[in-house]
Amino acid sequence: MKNWFKAKDFPAEIRYLDPSYQIRSVAANPSDSVYCSTLGSTVVHGAMAGFTGFSCGQVNHRYVYIPIEEMCDPSNKVRVDTKSRAYNRMIRCTGQPNLF
């Protein structure tokens, strides 16, 4: 890549960031396996029903189809309460540092 940019006389700096330093994770537990399996089957059901341009997720304890346009709409602001119990559980379970 450096040679390609150099041949085009375009200044560029290439760096490699090892993803293991950026992603903190823990091994999947049985709940994770069930959740991922359910998400997978929900997506397959939606695709077999003829839906396109969607993802699935859990909203209010129900699995729902979410249009990609809605997910990517910049006017939809998602706020995470960093003082909430759910946030603190996630930090503790994944071993991530609490940066807030």
C-alpha positions in Angstrom: 0.0 0.0 0.0 2.8 2.4 0.8 4.3 1.8 -2.7 0.9 2.5 -4.3 0.5 5.8 -2.5 4.1 6.7 -3.2 3.7 6.0 -6.9 0.7 8.3 -7.0 2.8 10.9 -5.1 0.2 11.0 -2.4 1.4 11.3 1.2 0.0 8.6 3.4 0.9 7.0 6.7 -0.2 3.4 7.2 -0.5 1.9 10.6 -1.7 -1.5 11.8 -3.8 -1.7 14.9 -4.0 -5.1 16.5 -7.7 -5.6 17.1 -7.0 -7.6 20.3 -6.1 -4.4 22.0 -9.4 -2.7 21.0 -11.9 -5.5 21.7 -12.4 -6.8 25.2 -14.5 -9.9 25.4 -15.3 -12.8 27.5 -16.3 -16.3 26.5 -19.9 -16.8 25.5 -22.1 -18.2 28.2 -25.3 -20.3 27.6 -27.4 -17.2 27.6 -25.3 -15.7 24.8 -25.6 -18.9 22.8 -29.4 -18.9 23.1 -29.7 -15.2 22.3 -27.5 -15.5 19.2 -29.4 -18.6 18.1 -32.7 -16.8 18.5 -31.4 -13.7 16.6 -30.2 -16.0 13.8 -33.5 -17.8 13.4 -35.4 -14.5 13.6 -33.4 -13.1 10.7 -33.9 -16.3 8.7 -37.7 -16.2 9.3 -37.8 -12.6 8.1 -35.8 -13.4 5.0 -38.0 -16.4 4.2 -41.0 -14.2 4.7 -39.7 -11.9 1.9 -38.3 -9.0 4.0 -35.1 -7.3 2.9 -33.1 -4.4 4.3 -33.6 -5.2 7.9 -31.9 -6.5 11.0 -33.4 -8.0 14.1 -33.0 -7.2 17.7 -34.7 -7.4 21.0 -36.9 -4.5 22.0 -38.9 -4.7 25.3 -38.2 -8.4 25.6 -39.6 -9.1 22.1 -37.7 -10.0 18.9 -38.4 -7.5 16.2 -37.4 -6.6 12.6 -35.7 -3.3 12.5 -35.3 -1.5 9.1 -31.7 -0.7 8.3 -32.7 2.9 7.3 -34.1 3.4 10.9 -31.0 1.9 12.4 -28.7 4.2 10.4 -30.8 7.4 10.6 -28.5 10.0 12.2 -31.6 11.7 13.8 -32.1 8.7 16.0 -29.9 9.4 19.0 -29.2 6.5 21.3 -28.3 7.5 24.8 -26.7 5.1 27.3 -27.1 6.0 30.9 -23.6 5.3 32.3 -25.0 5.2 35.8 -27.6 2.5 35.1 -27.5 -0.9 36.5 -27.5 -2.5 33.0 -24.5 -0.5 31.9 -22.5 -1.3 35.0 -23.4 -5.0 34.6 -22.1 -4.9 31.0 -18.9 -3.3 32.1 -18.4 -5.8 34.9 -19.2 -8.9 32.7 -17.0 -7.9 29.8 -14.1 -6.7 31.8 -14.0 -3.3 30.1 -12.7 -0.3 31.9 -15.3 2.2 33.0 -14.2 5.3 31.1 -17.0 7.6 32.5 
